[in-house]
Amino acid sequence: MNISNILSLLGGIALFLFGMGLMGDGLKKVAGSQMELILFRLSGTPLKGLLLGAGVTAVIQSSSATSVMVVGFVNSGMMKTKQALSVIHGALIGTSITGWIICLSYLGGESGWASLLSTSTIAAVFAVVGILLRMTAKRPEQKHAGDILLGFTVLMYGLQSMSGAVSPLRDSPAFLSLLTTFSHPLVGMLLGAAVTAVLQSASAAIGILQALSATGAIDFSVAYPIILGIAVGASVPVLLSALGAKVDGRRTAFLYLLVELVAAILFATLYYGLDAAVGLGWQSKVMDPFSIAAVNTVFRVLTAVFLMPFNRRFIALAERLIRASETERSQNASFDRLDERFLTHPRLALEQSRLTVNDMAAAARIAVRDSAALVWQYSQAGFDAIERRENLVDEFEDKIGTYLVKLNARELSVKQNEDISKFLHTISDFERISDHAMNIAEVAQKMNENKVRFSPEAEKEMRILMDAVEEILTLSLGAFEQDNLEQAYAVEPLEERIDELCDEMKLHHVDRLKTGVCTLNQGFPFNDLITNLERVADHCSNIAIAMIELNRDDFDTHGYVINLKELHAHRFDEYYEGYAEKYKLS
């Protein structure tokens, strides 16, 4: 085997890996953006997890990719470890499908109808149809279908290149002598594990073994231990993905390695033990691409059948070996959702972002409610709690914003881009709401230090304003969390009424100052509270407007407010009259 053959082999491997990746990405996109969500939502029982793991892996053509996704699910709290292990078993079965797809490249005949099934004919047809779809199709789904066909074409040409490169080996005494070494179980398993770890793909390693088997020089004694080693080596990318993960994510990655390692040892012991005892006679059986695929599939299926009943023991062992640190136990669970493993699955990343933004909104709402309560009954513990919550909301803004910017660099649908825009526009409003809550708490602190109390008239008005602000918070944040546009339309009329309340209260306060009912010492905190509560309402209005305008694909908040008020659009008068009656000062 000369340098030209070696370069052809490496080029074939490169084409094979690229084609498999392109085909897998196309299949994933054609299958729909809901696939990942279905995976974690419907994997509640071991059987469902097994079937879904197998199905998803068959689509994306990579057990490692599925398992990395599952590590992300567990790391973010979306999935329990016991669910993840069932999915992993399914993924190991699903990855064997690739071997059968590869077998298509070895079909064919010399003449007649059989020639239509030859590798060159299938590849040519797929290439022509694929490039036509890729260049002329209007719909994204059709372009992705073209990617599938082109990926399959590249994969098949890669296999042809590999097969052509290794074909001289069938007559090489040195290679045949080397194969004898690989027939040793331990050496063969180490070789399979090493090749797979380097290629980061069990499917690619199986494809190379199938290409070698096409020479007729590979028998069962060589193929079997290599297949077992390939299974173990496939755990390397999963283990790498768990670097920096939480304890449950690390345990899930370790379980992948544990299952593969136990399966390899178990089935090596069973086969070689039986062969030594009764002489199975399979050692000298010459393997071809089809028999390689069959052995790999049987091994994967038997792994699930034999090892799934011991899932609890595997999990118990992982929990005993990998323990959580004190830092991990104290981390905020909301931030765990923003797992970078999901960035390659935008639907999942957006769902996790939405849930995290909802947590941010809830924290801001609680901060306003609790700060308002401090005005009437101050406590240092309550003030400290609001300060911690304000810092938490700041951290939310930083982490969510950074995550969404990274996600925005991916290929996204129109709806996904709209969701990112909505989230980015609203998280700053949530952060400002939290800032105003902190300002209100500081006003309450100064009132407590200076022993300031409002007059009965001022207190009554302030409580009315606080009730109105509490309602606009509930309306706007509820509309955002539920994506309820009708509820969002009710926000601006209430914001208008709150503005009027603030103006009325300032005038009333001036009158009370003139008559001596209130003092300047009461006036400063009174006006500060009005200002901050009014700003909270303004940010609630911004949130509702962002929802409405983004739904209309026209982010013009100024124009929306003018139209809504001047044209009395979308039940504005009806909503406003209800609020004017509900929130009146006298």
N, C-alpha and C positions, 0 to 999 in steps of 0.2 A: 504494500500500500504506500504510494508515493505522496509527495506534498500536494499534488493536484487533487488526489482523492481525499486527503485530510481537509483541504479547503472546501471541497464540495460537500463533505459531511457537515462541516461547521455551518456552511451556507444553508444547507438543507435544514439543519436544526433551527437556524435563525428564522427561515421562512415558515417552518412548522409552528414555532412559538408565536410569531406575528399573526399568522393565519388563524391559529386557535384563539388568540386574544380578540382579533377582529370579529370572528364568528360569534364568540361568546358575548361580546358587547352588543352586537346586533340582535342576537337572540334575546338578551336581557331587555333591550329597549322595545322590541316587538312584543314581548310578553307583557309589557305594561309597567308603569311606575308603581303600581300597587303591590308588585310581587314581594318586595321586602317587607312591607307592612303585613301582608298576609302571612308571611313566614313566622313573625313573632306573635301575631294575634291568634293564629290557629294551631299553635304547637303545644296546646295544653296537656295532651296525653302523650305517652310514649309512642303509640302507634301513629298518631297524627304528626308528631315530630319526626319520626322515621320517614314517613311518606313525603312530608313537605321537604325535608332535607334532601331526599333523593331527587325529588322533582326540581327543586331550585338548582341543585348542582348539575343535573342533566341539562338545564337551560344555559347556565353560565359557564359550564364546562370546566369547573374547578372546585374540588372539595376544599382546597385551601381558602379560596375566596369566600365560600359559604361559611366556613369555620371562622374566618377572620370577622365576617359580619356578625356571627353569633357571639364571638368574644366581645364585640362592641355592644350587642344587645345586653349581655350580662353586665358588662362594665357600667352601662348607663342605667341599670336597674329595670330595663324593659322585660327581661327574661330571667327566670330562675336557672340555677346551674343544672338542676335535674332535667329541665326542658331542653337546655342546650345540649346535653349529652345525647339525648335521643336524636336531635337534629344532626349531630356529628355522625352518629351511626348511619343515618340516612345519606349524609353527604358522601360517606365512604362507598356506599353502594352506587350513588349517582355518578361518581367519577369514573366508574368502570364503563359507562356508556361511551366515553370517548374512544376506548379501544375498539368498540364495534364500528364507530364511525370511520376510524382509521382503516378498518378492514375493507371498506368500500374501494379504497385505492388499489387493492390487490385483486379486485374482481376484473373479469374481462375474458376475451377470447380472440382467436386469430381471424375469424371470418364470420360473415352472416350476421344474424341478430346478436350473437354473443359479442361481436366487436363494439356494439353500441354501449355495452356495459364496461368497456375498457376505461382505464384511468384517464387517458388522454381525451377520450370522447366526453366523459362526464365533466372533466375539468374545463374543456372548451365550451360546452353548453352553459355551465354555471358561470364561467367568466363573461360570456357574451350577455347573458340575461342580467347578471349582476351589474356590469358596467352600464348597461342601458337604464336600469332602474336608478343607479346612482347619479347618472348624468341628466336624465329626463324627468324623473318623477317629481311631482309637486309636493306630495304629502310626506312628512317625516317618516311615517311607518313604512312607506314603500322604499325610501332611501335606506332605512335600516335593514329591510329585507335584501336590498342589493349588497349591503355590507356583509350579511350572512353568507350570501353566495360567493362573494369575492374572497371572504375569509376562508371558506371551504376550498376554493380554488387554490389559494396560496398554500394552504395546509397540504393539499394533495401534491402540489409541485414540490413542496419541501420534502415530503415523504419519498417522492420519486428521486429527488436529488440524493437523499440519504441512502436509499436502496442502491442507486447506481454507484455511490461512493464506496459502499461496503461490499459490493458484489465480488471484487477480486479476493476478498478474505476467504472465500470458500475453498480456494486452492492454496491458501497460505499455511504451511506446516507450523510456523511460529504462532499464528492465531489459534489454530486448532489445539496446539499445546497449551496456550494460555487459557483456553476454555476449560481445560481439565482442572486448572487451578481454581477457576470460578465455580466449579461443581462442588467444591468444599462448602458446606452450608454457611459457615461463619464468614468466609471470604466473599462468597456471593452476596450475602446480606449486607456486608459492609460496602461492597461495590454499588449495589442498588441504592443504599441510603446516601452514599456520597454523591453519586450522579444526580439524584433527585434534589439533594440539598443545594447543589450548585445551580441546577436549572430552575429551582423553585417551582417545579411542576411535576407531579406524579404522572400526569397524562403524557407529557413530553418524554419522560423516561420510559414509559410503556411503549410509546411510539418508536423510540430508538431500538428497544428490544425487539419489537415487531419487525423493524427494518432488517435487523441482524438475522432474525429467524427466517427471513425470505431467502437467505443464502443457503439454507438447509444445513447449516453447521451447528445450530443450537438444539440441544436435546433437553429433556425435562430436568435432568440433573443440574443443568446450568440455569435454566429459566426460573425454576421454582424458588430457589433462595434469593435470586435477584428481585423477583416480584415481592417477596416478603420484605426485603430491604427497601424497596421503593416505597412501600407503605410507611415504614418508619421515617424515611427521609422526608416524606410529605409534611411532617409535623414542623419542620424547620421554619417555613414562612409564618405559620400560625404562632409559634413561640416568639418569633421576632415581632409580630404585631402586638403581642402582649407586653412588650417593654414599655414601662410607664403607665400600665393599666392598673386599676384598683385590684384588690385582693381577689374578688370574684372573677374578674377578667383573666387574671393570671392562673387561677385554678382551672378555668375552662380551657385555656390553651394547654395547660399541663395534662388535662384529661384527654385531649386529642393525642398527645404523645403517649400517654399511658395505655390507652386503648390499642393504638397501633403496635406498641411494643409488646404488650401482653398477647395480642393476636398473633404476631410474628413468632414469638416464642412458643405459644400453644400449638400452632399448626405445624411449626417445624418439628416439635417434639412428637406430635401425633403421627405425622407422615414418616419421619425417619425411624420412629419406634416400630410402627407397623411394618415398614419395609424390611427392617432388620429381623422382625419376628416371623413374618409370613412370606416375605419376598413379593412385593406388589408388582415388580417388573416394569415400572414406569420410567426408570432412570434413563434408559436408552431411547425412549420414544422421541422421534424427531418432531420439533415444534415448528409451527407456521404461525402467521399473524392471527389466524382464527383461533387456534388452540391457545395462544397467549392470551387473547381477549377472554376466552372461556375460563381459563384457570384464574385470571384476575377477578372476574365476576363472581365465580364460585367462592373464592377466598373472601371477597368483600361481604357477600351475603351470609356466609357461615360465621363471619366475625360478628355481625349483628345478632344472628340467631343465638350464638353461644354466649356472647358477652352482655347483651342487654339485660338479662335477668340479674346481673351483678352491678347494675348502675349505682345503687345506693352505696355499695362497698367501695366502688371507685371514688365516688364523691367524698365519702368519709375519709378515705386515704388522702385525697387532695386537700381537704380541710385540715387534716392533721399535719401535713407537710408544709402547707403554705398558710401562714397566719397573718391577720391584719395588724398593722401598726397602730399606735395611738393616734397618729396624725390622720390616717385613713378613716378611723372611726369618727373623727370629729369634722370631717369635710362636709360641706353643704351638698346634699344629694342632687339638688337642681342642676348644678354645674356639671354633674356626671353625664347628663343627657347630651351635652355638646361634645360628643366623642368624634374625633377627627376621622375615625374609620368610616363614619357615615357620609363623609363628604363625597365619596364616590357613588353614593346612593342618595341623590338629592331629595327624593320623596321622604325618605327617613329623616334626613338632616332637617328638613323643613318642619316635619312633625315634631321633632325633638325641640327645635327652636321655638315653635308655637307654644309648646307646653312650658318651656322655660320663660318665655315672655309673659305668659299668664301668671307664673309665679312672681315675676317682677311686678306685674300690675297689682296682684294681691298684696304684696309687701308695701307698695306705695299707698294703696287704699287703707290698709291697717294703720300706717304711719299717720295719715291725716286724721283718721278717727281717734286714735289714741292721743294725738297732740291736742285735738280739740277738747278732749276730756280733761287734759291737764289744766286748761284754763279755769275749770270749775273746781277741780280737786287735784292739786299739785303733789307730786312725789318725786324724789330724786331717782328712785328705781325706775319709774315710768319714763323720766327724761332720758336716762341712760339707755333704756330699751329702744326709744325712738332714735337715738344717736346711732346705736348698733344697726338698726334697720335701715337708716339712711346710708350708712357705709355699705351695707349689703346691696342696696339698690344701685349704688355707684358701681359696685363690682359686677352686678348683673349687666349694666350698660356696657361696660368694658368687654366682658367675655362674650356677650351676645353679639355686639357689634363686630368684634374681631372674627367671630365664627361666621357671621353672615357675609362679611367681605370675602373670606376664603371660599365660601359656597358660591358666591356670585361669579367667581372665576370659572365655574364649571359650565358645561353645556346644559341649559335649562329651558323648560317650556315657557310659554308666555305667562301662564298662570303662576308658575313658580317664581318668575321674575317679579310679578305683581305682589306676591306674598312677601318676598324679600324687601321690596320697596315699602310695603305697609309696615313691616316690622322695624325697619331702619328709621322710618319717620316717627313711629310711636314710642320707641324706647327712650328717646330723648325727652319726650313729654312725661313719661312715667318718672324719669329721673328728676325732672324739674318739679313735679308734684311732690316727690319725696323731699326735695330741697325746701319747698314752701312749708311742708309739714314740720321740718326741723326749725324753720323760722318761727312758726306758731309756738312750738315747744319752748323756744328761747324767750318769746314774749311772755309765755306763762311763767317761766322761771323768774323773769324780772318782776312780774306782778307779785309773785310769791315773796321775793326778797324785799320789795318795797311795800308789802302789805296793801296792795291796791285791789279794790273790789269795785265792780261796776254798779251803777245805780240800778234799781229794779227795771226802769224803762230800757236802759241800755242793755242790760242782761237779756231781757225778753227779745229785743231786736236781734242781738247777737246769736241767740239760740235759734231763731227763725232762719237766719242766714246760714248757720252751720247745718241745719236740717236740709236746706236747699242744696248746699254743696255736697252733703252726704248723698243726696238723691242723684245729683248729676254725676258723681263718681260711680255710683252703682249702675246708672244708665250707660255711661260711656264705656266703662271697663267691662260690663256685662255684654254690651254690644260687640266689643272687640273679641272677648273670649269665645262668644257663640257665633261670631261672624253674622250678626243680626242687623241688617241694614235698616229695617223699619225702626228698630230701637235707636239706631244711630241718628235717624231723622228727628227723634224727639229731644235730642241733646241741645241743639242750637236755640230753640225757643226757651228752654230752661236757662241757658246761659244768658240770654237776653233779659230774662226776668231777674236773674242774680245781679246783673249790671245795674238794673234799675233799683233793686234793693240797696245795693251799696251806695248809690247816689242819694237815695232817700235817707239812709242811716247817717250819712255825713251831714246832711242838712239838719236832721233832727238833733244831732250831736251839737252842732253850732248853736241851735236854739236852747239846748240844755245848759251850755256854757254861759249864755247870756243871762239865763234865769238863775244860775247858780246851782242847778240840780247836779251838774257834773263839773269836775275840775280838770285842769290841764294835766295833772298826773294821771287821771283816768283817760284823758283824750289821746295821749300818745299811743298807749297799747291798743286802745279801741281802733284807731286808724290803721295801725300796723296789722291788726288782725283782719280788718276789712280788706286791706290791700292784698295780703297773702291768700285769703279765701277767694277773692276775685280772680287772682292769678291761677289758682287751682282750677276754677271753672273754665278759664281761658284754655288751659291745657287739655281739659276734658273735651272742649269744643274742637281743638286741633285733632284729637284722636278720632272723633266722629267724622270730621271733615275728610281726614285722610282715608278712612274707609269708604266714604261715599264717592270721593273724587277718583280714587284708584279703581273703584268698580266701574266708573264711567270712562276710564282711560284718559282722564283729563285732570291733572293735579294742579288746579287753580283755586286755592282756598279763598282768595279774596273775592274772585268772581262768584264762587258758590255762595258765600255769605250774603253778598249784595243781592243776588237773585232770590235767595231764600227769603230774605226780609222784605225786599221791595215788591216782589211778585207774589209773596205769601204762598210760596210753593209747598207742596207735599204736607198739607195739614198743619202748616206753621201756626195759623191763627187758632185752630182748634187746640193744639198743644199749649200755646201761649196762654190762652184764656184759662185753661185748667190750672196752670202754674200760678197765674196772677191771683186766682181765687184761693189757691192753697197756701201761697206764701205772701201774705200781706201784713203790714206792720200795724195796722189799726182797723 
